[in-house]
Amino acid sequence: MRRKNALVGVLLSLVSLASCVQATDYVGSGSGDLSESPVSFTRIGLCSSFYEECDNVNMMVISSAQHLPLYKIDDETELSAFKTKNSEEAGLNTSYSDESSFIEVVSKYGSPFFDHHDLMVVYLEATSGGNRYAIDNITVKDGVYLVSVAKTATGITTDMAGWLITIETDESAISSCTFFDSILK
C-alpha cells in the first residue's frame, strides 16, 4: 500500500512539474514583442468585480501562473461602460498622492485613438500599498496576446491596493489574436 501511495505521489509531482514547464514555455518570448506599447499604472481601491467579466475569466483558476484580469476595450462605448460599472466600487475617480485617477488617465482616449488602437486594462491586487510593478513583456504568439507583469519593489504598509494598468495597443499588431491574457511573474 505504501508503494502504491508513493507511486501516486511521484506521478502527481511529475504532472504538476509538467504543468509548470508548460506555463513557463507559454510565458516565454514570442515572435511579436509589444513591450514598447505605451503603458500607465493607476492606483485604485480593491474591487472583486474585476474578476467576473474580464476577457480571460476562464483563466481565473488555480494554476502554476497567477493570472490577472484583462479587459480588451475596443471603443469609447466599452470604455464608458467599464468606467460606469467599476467607478464607485473601485474608486476610479480617486487619486492618490500626486498620482492621477483612472478617470483622468483614460480621459484622453476617444474616437481618434480607437480608430486604430485598442486599450488593454489589467487589474492587479497588491498585498501592500507599497508594492510597485512594471510590465515585464507583452507578446503575441500563436494567436495569444500575453501581458507579463513583474513586481519591482516591495513596500511594507498596512493597506492593500489595487492597480489598473492601461496598455495602448495597435489593432494591426493583435489582429490575429483570439485569446488575451495577463500574468504576474
CORDA-V609089 format. One line per field, one symbol per residue. phi: phi as a letter, one per 40 degrees, with the letter a starting at -180 (. if undefined). psi: psi as a letter, one per 40 degrees, with the letter a starting at -180 (. if undefined). burial: b if it has 9 or more other ideal C-beta (glycine too) atoms within 8 Angstrom, else e. A space follows every 50 residues. Layout:
BEGIN
phi: ???
psi: ???
burial: ???
END
This chain:
BEGIN
phi: .ccccccccccccccccccccccccccdcbcbcbccccbbbbcbccaccc ccbccbdcccbcacbccbdbbbbcaccccccccccbdcccgcccbbfccc ccdccccccbddcccbbbbcbbbbcbcacccbbaccabbbafgbcbbbbb cbabbbbcbbabbbbbbcbcdccbcccbabaabbc
psi: dddddddddddddddddddddddddddihidghfeehhiihhhaiihded edeiefdeefihaeihihhhhhhdiddddddddddedddefeehihbeii iddddedehadddedeiihhhhhhhheheeiiiihdihihhfehhhhhhi hdihihieiiiihhhhhhhhddeedeheihiiih.
burial: eeeeeeeeeeeeeeebeebbeebeebbeebeebbeebebeebbbeebebb beebebbeebeebebebbbbbbbeebebbeebbeebbeebbbeeeeeeee bbbebbeebeeebbeebbbbbbbbbbebbbbebebeebbbbeebbbbbbb beeebeeeebbbbbbbbbbbbebbeebeebbbbbe
END
